[in-house]
Amino acid sequence: MKKYMRDSDENLGTNVVDTYLAQLGAIAAGAKVAPMPLQQVILATLNIVWLSERGFIPNDDFNGVLLVHAR
């Protein structure tokens, strides 16, 4: 997780933000299959954590989902 959540926003610029948002959009568009493959669940979760930790998407602490991870 630390490798995934490295400070690539500084190293790669905000292009990585567009990539992660596009991945989330693609996952959401294909989410009609149940159950969702584990790889997609992990990728979506990590994208959301990365984007919210850096302020690119708002943190929604009141949506009923709690993302707990070590720093």
N, CA, C and O atoms as a CHARMM CRD file, in Angstrom:
* protein
*
  284
    1    1 MET  N      0.83000  -1.18700   0.00000 PROA 1      0.00000
    2    1 MET  CA     0.00000   0.00000   0.00000 PROA 1      0.00000
    3    1 MET  C      0.87400   1.25100   0.00000 PROA 1      0.00000
    4    1 MET  O      0.54500   2.23400  -0.66400 PROA 1      0.00000
    5    2 LYS  N      1.97600   1.22500   0.73200 PROA 2      0.00000
    6    2 LYS  CA     2.84300   2.39800   0.75800 PROA 2      0.00000
    7    2 LYS  C      3.39700   2.68500  -0.63100 PROA 2      0.00000
    8    2 LYS  O      3.50600   3.84300  -1.03300 PROA 2      0.00000
    9    3 LYS  N      3.74800   1.62600  -1.36800 PROA 3      0.00000
   10    3 LYS  CA     4.25900   1.82500  -2.72500 PROA 3      0.00000
   11    3 LYS  C      3.18000   2.47200  -3.60200 PROA 3      0.00000
   12    3 LYS  O      3.46800   3.38700  -4.37300 PROA 3      0.00000
   13    4 TYR  N      1.95300   1.99500  -3.48000 PROA 4      0.00000
   14    4 TYR  CA     0.86200   2.55000  -4.27500 PROA 4      0.00000
   15    4 TYR  C      0.57500   3.99300  -3.88700 PROA 4      0.00000
   16    4 TYR  O      0.29700   4.83100  -4.74500 PROA 4      0.00000
   17    5 MET  N      0.64400   4.27900  -2.59500 PROA 5      0.00000
   18    5 MET  CA     0.26600   5.59600  -2.11300 PROA 5      0.00000
   19    5 MET  C      1.46800   6.53100  -1.97200 PROA 5      0.00000
   20    5 MET  O      1.39400   7.52600  -1.25000 PROA 5      0.00000
   21    6 ARG  N      2.57100   6.22200  -2.65200 PROA 6      0.00000
   22    6 ARG  CA     3.72800   7.12200  -2.61500 PROA 6      0.00000
   23    6 ARG  C      3.30400   8.48500  -3.13700 PROA 6      0.00000
   24    6 ARG  O      2.22100   8.62500  -3.70500 PROA 6      0.00000
   25    7 ASP  N      4.11700   9.44900  -2.95600 PROA 7      0.00000
   26    7 ASP  CA     3.75000  10.80600  -3.35600 PROA 7      0.00000
   27    7 ASP  C      3.91000  10.98900  -4.85600 PROA 7      0.00000
   28    7 ASP  O      4.63000  11.88000  -5.30500 PROA 7      0.00000
   29    8 SER  N      3.24200  10.15000  -5.62400 PROA 8      0.00000
   30    8 SER  CA     3.35300  10.22100  -7.07800 PROA 8      0.00000
   31    8 SER  C      2.65800  11.45100  -7.63400 PROA 8      0.00000
   32    8 SER  O      2.90400  11.83300  -8.77800 PROA 8      0.00000
   33    9 ASP  N      1.79100  12.07900  -6.84300 PROA 9      0.00000
   34    9 ASP  CA     1.18200  13.31500  -7.33000 PROA 9      0.00000
   35    9 ASP  C      2.25200  14.38500  -7.51900 PROA 9      0.00000
   36    9 ASP  O      2.14600  15.20800  -8.42900 PROA 9      0.00000
   37   10 GLU  N      3.27600  14.38500  -6.67800 PROA 10     0.00000
   38   10 GLU  CA     4.37100  15.34700  -6.82900 PROA 10     0.00000
   39   10 GLU  C      5.34000  14.89800  -7.91500 PROA 10     0.00000
   40   10 GLU  O      5.84600  15.72800  -8.67100 PROA 10     0.00000
   41   11 ASN  N      5.60500  13.59800  -8.00200 PROA 11     0.00000
   42   11 ASN  CA     6.57200  13.08400  -8.96100 PROA 11     0.00000
   43   11 ASN  C      6.02700  13.06700 -10.38400 PROA 11     0.00000
   44   11 ASN  O      6.76400  13.34700 -11.32900 PROA 11     0.00000
   45   12 LEU  N      4.76600  12.74700 -10.54500 PROA 12     0.00000
   46   12 LEU  CA     4.18500  12.57300 -11.87700 PROA 12     0.00000
   47   12 LEU  C      3.27500  13.71600 -12.29300 PROA 12     0.00000
   48   12 LEU  O      2.85200  13.77200 -13.44700 PROA 12     0.00000
   49   13 GLY  N      2.96500  14.62100 -11.38900 PROA 13     0.00000
   50   13 GLY  CA     2.03000  15.68900 -11.70700 PROA 13     0.00000
   51   13 GLY  C      0.60100  15.21500 -11.54600 PROA 13     0.00000
   52   13 GLY  O      0.36200  14.08200 -11.12800 PROA 13     0.00000
   53   14 THR  N     -0.34400  16.06900 -11.87200 PROA 14     0.00000
   54   14 THR  CA    -1.74600  15.72900 -11.64500 PROA 14     0.00000
   55   14 THR  C     -2.30000  14.78900 -12.70100 PROA 14     0.00000
   56   14 THR  O     -3.46800  14.40900 -12.61000 PROA 14     0.00000
   57   15 ASN  N     -1.51800  14.39700 -13.69700 PROA 15     0.00000
   58   15 ASN  CA    -1.99100  13.43800 -14.67700 PROA 15     0.00000
   59   15 ASN  C     -2.40700  12.13200 -14.00900 PROA 15     0.00000
   60   15 ASN  O     -3.33500  11.46700 -14.47000 PROA 15     0.00000
   61   16 VAL  N     -1.73100  11.76200 -12.93100 PROA 16     0.00000
   62   16 VAL  CA    -2.08900  10.54800 -12.20800 PROA 16     0.00000
   63   16 VAL  C     -3.49900  10.67000 -11.62400 PROA 16     0.00000
   64   16 VAL  O     -4.20700   9.67100 -11.50300 PROA 16     0.00000
   65   17 VAL  N     -3.90200  11.86800 -11.26900 PROA 17     0.00000
   66   17 VAL  CA    -5.25600  12.08600 -10.75200 PROA 17     0.00000
   67   17 VAL  C     -6.28200  11.74300 -11.82200 PROA 17     0.00000
   68   17 VAL  O     -7.26700  11.05900 -11.54400 PROA 17     0.00000
   69   18 ASP  N     -6.05700  12.21500 -13.04300 PROA 18     0.00000
   70   18 ASP  CA    -6.97200  11.89200 -14.14300 PROA 18     0.00000
   71   18 ASP  C     -7.03000  10.38800 -14.39300 PROA 18     0.00000
   72   18 ASP  O     -8.09500   9.84100 -14.68100 PROA 18     0.00000
   73   19 THR  N     -5.88300   9.72400 -14.28000 PROA 19     0.00000
   74   19 THR  CA    -5.83700   8.27100 -14.46900 PROA 19     0.00000
   75   19 THR  C     -6.66300   7.56100 -13.41500 PROA 19     0.00000
   76   19 THR  O     -7.44500   6.66800 -13.73900 PROA 19     0.00000
   77   20 TYR  N     -6.50200   7.94600 -12.15500 PROA 20     0.00000
   78   20 TYR  CA    -7.24500   7.28800 -11.08100 PROA 20     0.00000
   79   20 TYR  C     -8.74600   7.56100 -11.18300 PROA 20     0.00000
   80   20 TYR  O     -9.55800   6.67200 -10.92700 PROA 20     0.00000
   81   21 LEU  N     -9.11500   8.78400 -11.55500 PROA 21     0.00000
   82   21 LEU  CA   -10.53200   9.09600 -11.73500 PROA 21     0.00000
   83   21 LEU  C    -11.12400   8.30000 -12.89800 PROA 21     0.00000
   84   21 LEU  O    -12.25900   7.83100 -12.81800 PROA 21     0.00000
   85   22 ALA  N    -10.35900   8.14900 -13.97100 PROA 22     0.00000
   86   22 ALA  CA   -10.81800   7.35200 -15.11600 PROA 22     0.00000
   87   22 ALA  C    -10.98400   5.88600 -14.72100 PROA 22     0.00000
   88   22 ALA  O    -11.93800   5.23200 -15.14200 PROA 22     0.00000
   89   23 GLN  N    -10.06500   5.37400 -13.91800 PROA 23     0.00000
   90   23 GLN  CA   -10.19000   3.99600 -13.44700 PROA 23     0.00000
   91   23 GLN  C    -11.45900   3.82500 -12.62300 PROA 23     0.00000
   92   23 GLN  O    -12.17900   2.83900 -12.78100 PROA 23     0.00000
   93   24 LEU  N    -11.73200   4.78500 -11.74500 PROA 24     0.00000
   94   24 LEU  CA   -12.94900   4.70500 -10.93600 PROA 24     0.00000
   95   24 LEU  C    -14.19600   4.74900 -11.81500 PROA 24     0.00000
   96   24 LEU  O    -15.16200   4.02900 -11.56400 PROA 24     0.00000
   97   25 GLY  N    -14.17400   5.59400 -12.84400 PROA 25     0.00000
   98   25 GLY  CA   -15.30800   5.66200 -13.76300 PROA 25     0.00000
   99   25 GLY  C    -15.52000   4.35600 -14.50400 PROA 25     0.00000
  100   25 GLY  O    -16.65600   3.91200 -14.67200 PROA 25     0.00000
  101   26 ALA  N    -14.43600   3.73800 -14.94700 PROA 26     0.00000
  102   26 ALA  CA   -14.53300   2.46400 -15.66100 PROA 26     0.00000
  103   26 ALA  C    -15.03500   1.35600 -14.74200 PROA 26     0.00000
  104   26 ALA  O    -15.83600   0.51800 -15.15500 PROA 26     0.00000
  105   27 ILE  N    -14.56800   1.35100 -13.50900 PROA 27     0.00000
  106   27 ILE  CA   -15.02400   0.34700 -12.54600 PROA 27     0.00000
  107   27 ILE  C    -16.50900   0.53300 -12.26400 PROA 27     0.00000
  108   27 ILE  O    -17.25900  -0.44100 -12.21000 PROA 27     0.00000
  109   28 ALA  N    -16.93300   1.77300 -12.08500 PROA 28     0.00000
  110   28 ALA  CA   -18.35000   2.04700 -11.81100 PROA 28     0.00000
  111   28 ALA  C    -19.22000   1.65200 -12.99600 PROA 28     0.00000
  112   28 ALA  O    -20.31600   1.12400 -12.81100 PROA 28     0.00000
  113   29 ALA  N    -18.74200   1.90200 -14.20900 PROA 29     0.00000
  114   29 ALA  CA   -19.51700   1.55600 -15.40200 PROA 29     0.00000
  115   29 ALA  C    -19.67300   0.04400 -15.54600 PROA 29     0.00000
  116   29 ALA  O    -20.68900  -0.43300 -16.05200 PROA 29     0.00000
  117   30 GLY  N    -18.67600  -0.70200 -15.10400 PROA 30     0.00000
  118   30 GLY  CA   -18.73900  -2.15300 -15.21000 PROA 30     0.00000
  119   30 GLY  C    -19.23400  -2.84000 -13.96000 PROA 30     0.00000
  120   30 GLY  O    -19.17000  -4.06600 -13.86700 PROA 30     0.00000
  121   31 ALA  N    -19.72300  -2.09000 -13.00300 PROA 31     0.00000
  122   31 ALA  CA   -20.12000  -2.64200 -11.70000 PROA 31     0.00000
  123   31 ALA  C    -21.46600  -3.34700 -11.72700 PROA 31     0.00000
  124   31 ALA  O    -22.01800  -3.66900 -10.67400 PROA 31     0.00000
  125   32 LYS  N    -21.99400  -3.58900 -12.90600 PROA 32     0.00000
  126   32 LYS  CA   -23.29400  -4.25300 -12.99500 PROA 32     0.00000
  127   32 LYS  C    -23.18100  -5.75400 -12.72100 PROA 32     0.00000
  128   32 LYS  O    -24.19100  -6.42900 -12.52400 PROA 32     0.00000
  129   33 VAL  N    -21.95600  -6.27000 -12.71000 PROA 33     0.00000
  130   33 VAL  CA   -21.72200  -7.68500 -12.44800 PROA 33     0.00000
  131   33 VAL  C    -21.56600  -7.87600 -10.94300 PROA 33     0.00000
  132   33 VAL  O    -20.79200  -7.16800 -10.29800 PROA 33     0.00000
  133   34 ALA  N    -22.29100  -8.81900 -10.39700 PROA 34     0.00000
  134   34 ALA  CA   -22.17400  -9.08200  -8.96800 PROA 34     0.00000
  135   34 ALA  C    -21.74500 -10.52300  -8.77500 PROA 34     0.00000
  136   34 ALA  O    -22.29400 -11.39300  -9.45200 PROA 34     0.00000
  137   35 PRO  N    -20.84300 -10.82100  -7.93600 PROA 35     0.00000
  138   35 PRO  CA   -20.06600  -9.87400  -7.14800 PROA 35     0.00000
  139   35 PRO  C    -18.95200  -9.23900  -7.97900 PROA 35     0.00000
  140   35 PRO  O    -18.48400  -9.80900  -8.96400 PROA 35     0.00000
  141   36 MET  N    -18.54900  -8.06200  -7.56000 PROA 36     0.00000
  142   36 MET  CA   -17.47100  -7.35000  -8.24600 PROA 36     0.00000
  143   36 MET  C    -16.16500  -8.09600  -7.97800 PROA 36     0.00000
  144   36 MET  O    -15.91200  -8.51700  -6.85000 PROA 36     0.00000
  145   37 PRO  N    -15.33400  -8.26100  -9.01100 PROA 37     0.00000
  146   37 PRO  CA   -14.04800  -8.94800  -8.80100 PROA 37     0.00000
  147   37 PRO  C    -13.20800  -8.24700  -7.72800 PROA 37     0.00000
  148   37 PRO  O    -13.18300  -7.01900  -7.64000 PROA 37     0.00000
  149   38 LEU  N    -12.52800  -9.04900  -6.92200 PROA 38     0.00000
  150   38 LEU  CA   -11.74500  -8.53400  -5.80600 PROA 38     0.00000
  151   38 LEU  C    -10.70300  -7.51700  -6.26300 PROA 38     0.00000
  152   38 LEU  O    -10.47300  -6.52000  -5.57800 PROA 38     0.00000
  153   39 GLN  N    -10.07200  -7.75600  -7.41100 PROA 39     0.00000
  154   39 GLN  CA    -9.06400  -6.82600  -7.90800 PROA 39     0.00000
  155   39 GLN  C     -9.65200  -5.43800  -8.13600 PROA 39     0.00000
  156   39 GLN  O     -9.00000  -4.43100  -7.85900 PROA 39     0.00000
  157   40 GLN  N    -10.88100  -5.38400  -8.63800 PROA 40     0.00000
  158   40 GLN  CA   -11.52900  -4.08800  -8.87500 PROA 40     0.00000
  159   40 GLN  C    -11.89900  -3.41400  -7.56700 PROA 40     0.00000
  160   40 GLN  O    -11.79100  -2.19300  -7.44800 PROA 40     0.00000
  161   41 VAL  N    -12.32600  -4.17900  -6.60000 PROA 41     0.00000
  162   41 VAL  CA   -12.65300  -3.61800  -5.28300 PROA 41     0.00000
  163   41 VAL  C    -11.41200  -3.00300  -4.65200 PROA 41     0.00000
  164   41 VAL  O    -11.46600  -1.89400  -4.12100 PROA 41     0.00000
  165   42 ILE  N    -10.29300  -3.72200  -4.71100 PROA 42     0.00000
  166   42 ILE  CA    -9.05200  -3.21300  -4.14000 PROA 42     0.00000
  167   42 ILE  C     -8.57900  -1.97700  -4.87700 PROA 42     0.00000
  168   42 ILE  O     -8.19300  -0.99000  -4.25000 PROA 42     0.00000
  169   43 LEU  N     -8.60300  -2.01800  -6.20800 PROA 43     0.00000
  170   43 LEU  CA    -8.16600  -0.87000  -7.00000 PROA 43     0.00000
  171   43 LEU  C     -9.02700   0.35900  -6.71400 PROA 43     0.00000
  172   43 LEU  O     -8.49700   1.45500  -6.53200 PROA 43     0.00000
  173   44 ALA  N    -10.32800   0.19000  -6.67200 PROA 44     0.00000
  174   44 ALA  CA   -11.22500   1.31700  -6.40300 PROA 44     0.00000
  175   44 ALA  C    -10.97200   1.88300  -5.00900 PROA 44     0.00000
  176   44 ALA  O    -10.91900   3.10000  -4.83200 PROA 44     0.00000
  177   45 THR  N    -10.81600   1.00900  -4.02900 PROA 45     0.00000
  178   45 THR  CA   -10.57500   1.46200  -2.65500 PROA 45     0.00000
  179   45 THR  C     -9.27400   2.24200  -2.56100 PROA 45     0.00000
  180   45 THR  O     -9.23500   3.31400  -1.95800 PROA 45     0.00000
  181   46 LEU  N     -8.20700   1.71200  -3.15300 PROA 46     0.00000
  182   46 LEU  CA    -6.92400   2.40200  -3.09800 PROA 46     0.00000
  183   46 LEU  C     -6.97200   3.73500  -3.84000 PROA 46     0.00000
  184   46 LEU  O     -6.38100   4.71700  -3.39000 PROA 46     0.00000
  185   47 ASN  N     -7.66900   3.77500  -4.96500 PROA 47     0.00000
  186   47 ASN  CA    -7.80900   5.04100  -5.69100 PROA 47     0.00000
  187   47 ASN  C     -8.53300   6.07900  -4.84200 PROA 47     0.00000
  188   47 ASN  O     -8.12800   7.24100  -4.79300 PROA 47     0.00000
  189   48 ILE  N     -9.59800   5.66000  -4.17800 PROA 48     0.00000
  190   48 ILE  CA   -10.36200   6.58400  -3.34400 PROA 48     0.00000
  191   48 ILE  C     -9.51100   7.08100  -2.17700 PROA 48     0.00000
  192   48 ILE  O     -9.52600   8.27200  -1.86700 PROA 48     0.00000
  193   49 VAL  N     -8.77300   6.18500  -1.53000 PROA 49     0.00000
  194   49 VAL  CA    -7.90400   6.58600  -0.41700 PROA 49     0.00000
  195   49 VAL  C     -6.86400   7.58300  -0.91000 PROA 49     0.00000
  196   49 VAL  O     -6.67400   8.63500  -0.29900 PROA 49     0.00000
  197   50 TRP  N     -6.18900   7.26100  -2.01100 PROA 50     0.00000
  198   50 TRP  CA    -5.12600   8.12300  -2.55800 PROA 50     0.00000
  199   50 TRP  C     -5.67900   9.50300  -2.90600 PROA 50     0.00000
  200   50 TRP  O     -5.08800  10.52200  -2.54800 PROA 50     0.00000
  201   51 LEU  N     -6.79900   9.53100  -3.59500 PROA 51     0.00000
  202   51 LEU  CA    -7.38600  10.81400  -4.01700 PROA 51     0.00000
  203   51 LEU  C     -7.88400  11.63000  -2.82300 PROA 51     0.00000
  204   51 LEU  O     -7.70400  12.84800  -2.79700 PROA 51     0.00000
  205   52 SER  N     -8.49700  10.99000  -1.84800 PROA 52     0.00000
  206   52 SER  CA    -9.02300  11.74100  -0.70300 PROA 52     0.00000
  207   52 SER  C     -7.90400  12.20300   0.22600 PROA 52     0.00000
  208   52 SER  O     -7.98200  13.29800   0.78200 PROA 52     0.00000
  209   53 GLU  N     -6.86000  11.38400   0.40400 PROA 53     0.00000
  210   53 GLU  CA    -5.74100  11.78400   1.25800 PROA 53     0.00000
  211   53 GLU  C     -5.04200  13.02800   0.72500 PROA 53     0.00000
  212   53 GLU  O     -4.48400  13.80400   1.50100 PROA 53     0.00000
  213   54 ARG  N     -5.06500  13.22200  -0.57800 PROA 54     0.00000
  214   54 ARG  CA    -4.38100  14.35300  -1.20200 PROA 54     0.00000
  215   54 ARG  C     -5.32300  15.50600  -1.53500 PROA 54     0.00000
  216   54 ARG  O     -4.90100  16.51000  -2.11000 PROA 54     0.00000
  217   55 GLY  N     -6.58500  15.36500  -1.17900 PROA 55     0.00000
  218   55 GLY  CA    -7.52900  16.45500  -1.34600 PROA 55     0.00000
  219   55 GLY  C     -8.11900  16.60700  -2.73900 PROA 55     0.00000
  220   55 GLY  O     -8.71700  17.63800  -3.04200 PROA 55     0.00000
  221   56 PHE  N     -7.96100  15.59500  -3.59500 PROA 56     0.00000
  222   56 PHE  CA    -8.51100  15.68600  -4.95000 PROA 56     0.00000
  223   56 PHE  C     -9.99300  15.35000  -4.99200 PROA 56     0.00000
  224   56 PHE  O    -10.70000  15.78800  -5.90000 PROA 56     0.00000
  225   57 ILE  N    -10.46800  14.58700  -4.03500 PROA 57     0.00000
  226   57 ILE  CA   -11.89600  14.34100  -3.87500 PROA 57     0.00000
  227   57 ILE  C    -12.22100  14.57900  -2.41200 PROA 57     0.00000
  228   57 ILE  O    -11.37600  14.35400  -1.54600 PROA 57     0.00000
  229   58 PRO  N    -13.43300  15.03000  -2.12500 PROA 58     0.00000
  230   58 PRO  CA   -13.76700  15.31800  -0.72900 PROA 58     0.00000
  231   58 PRO  C    -13.86300  14.04100   0.09200 PROA 58     0.00000
  232   58 PRO  O    -14.30100  13.00000  -0.39800 PROA 58     0.00000
  233   59 ASN  N    -13.44600  14.13900   1.34600 PROA 59     0.00000
  234   59 ASN  CA   -13.56800  13.04000   2.27400 PROA 59     0.00000
  235   59 ASN  C    -14.99800  13.02700   2.78500 PROA 59     0.00000
  236   59 ASN  O    -15.47300  14.01900   3.33800 PROA 59     0.00000
  237   60 ASP  N    -15.67900  11.91900   2.60500 PROA 60     0.00000
  238   60 ASP  CA   -17.06400  11.79900   3.04800 PROA 60     0.00000
  239   60 ASP  C    -17.10800  10.86800   4.25700 PROA 60     0.00000
  240   60 ASP  O    -17.34400   9.66700   4.12400 PROA 60     0.00000
  241   61 ASP  N    -16.87800  11.43600   5.42600 PROA 61     0.00000
  242   61 ASP  CA   -16.83700  10.63500   6.64200 PROA 61     0.00000
  243   61 ASP  C    -18.21200  10.14700   7.08100 PROA 61     0.00000
  244   61 ASP  O    -18.31600   9.36400   8.02600 PROA 61     0.00000
  245   62 PHE  N    -19.24500  10.58900   6.42400 PROA 62     0.00000
  246   62 PHE  CA   -20.59500  10.28300   6.89400 PROA 62     0.00000
  247   62 PHE  C    -21.36500   9.41800   5.90700 PROA 62     0.00000
  248   62 PHE  O    -22.59600   9.41700   5.92200 PROA 62     0.00000
  249   63 ASN  N    -20.65400   8.67100   5.03800 PROA 63     0.00000
  250   63 ASN  CA   -21.35200   7.84700   4.05100 PROA 63     0.00000
  251   63 ASN  C    -21.54400   6.40600   4.51700 PROA 63     0.00000
  252   63 ASN  O    -22.08400   5.59200   3.76800 PROA 63     0.00000
  253   64 GLY  N    -21.12300   6.07500   5.71500 PROA 64     0.00000
  254   64 GLY  CA   -21.29700   4.73200   6.23900 PROA 64     0.00000
  255   64 GLY  C    -20.13500   3.80700   5.95200 PROA 64     0.00000
  256   64 GLY  O    -20.14400   2.65400   6.38400 PROA 64     0.00000
  257   65 VAL  N    -19.12800   4.29000   5.22700 PROA 65     0.00000
  258   65 VAL  CA   -17.94200   3.48200   4.91400 PROA 65     0.00000
  259   65 VAL  C    -16.76000   4.08500   5.65100 PROA 65     0.00000
  260   65 VAL  O    -16.53700   5.29500   5.60100 PROA 65     0.00000
  261   66 LEU  N    -16.01300   3.24400   6.32900 PROA 66     0.00000
  262   66 LEU  CA   -14.85500   3.70600   7.07400 PROA 66     0.00000
  263   66 LEU  C    -13.60800   3.07000   6.46300 PROA 66     0.00000
  264   66 LEU  O    -13.45000   1.84900   6.48500 PROA 66     0.00000
  265   67 LEU  N    -12.72100   3.91100   5.91700 PROA 67     0.00000
  266   67 LEU  CA   -11.47100   3.42700   5.34200 PROA 67     0.00000
  267   67 LEU  C    -10.38900   3.59800   6.40000 PROA 67     0.00000
  268   67 LEU  O    -10.00100   4.72100   6.72100 PROA 67     0.00000
  269   68 VAL  N     -9.90400   2.48900   6.94000 PROA 68     0.00000
  270   68 VAL  CA    -8.88700   2.52500   7.98100 PROA 68     0.00000
  271   68 VAL  C     -7.62700   1.92100   7.39800 PROA 68     0.00000
  272   68 VAL  O     -7.63900   0.80200   6.88600 PROA 68     0.00000
  273   69 HSD  N     -6.52900   2.67700   7.48000 PROA 69     0.00000
  274   69 HSD  CA    -5.26000   2.18600   6.96200 PROA 69     0.00000
  275   69 HSD  C     -4.12700   2.77100   7.76700 PROA 69     0.00000
  276   69 HSD  O     -4.26900   3.82600   8.38500 PROA 69     0.00000
  277   70 ALA  N     -3.00900   2.08800   7.76100 PROA 70     0.00000
  278   70 ALA  CA    -1.81900   2.54400   8.49400 PROA 70     0.00000
  279   70 ALA  C     -1.07000   3.55900   7.66400 PROA 70     0.00000
  280   70 ALA  O     -1.06300   3.48800   6.43500 PROA 70     0.00000
  281   71 ARG  N     -0.45000   4.48600   8.32400 PROA 71     0.00000
  282   71 ARG  CA     0.37900   5.48600   7.62500 PROA 71     0.00000
  283   71 ARG  C      1.82700   5.17500   7.84100 PROA 71     0.00000
  284   71 ARG  O      2.69400   5.89200   7.34000 PROA 71     0.00000
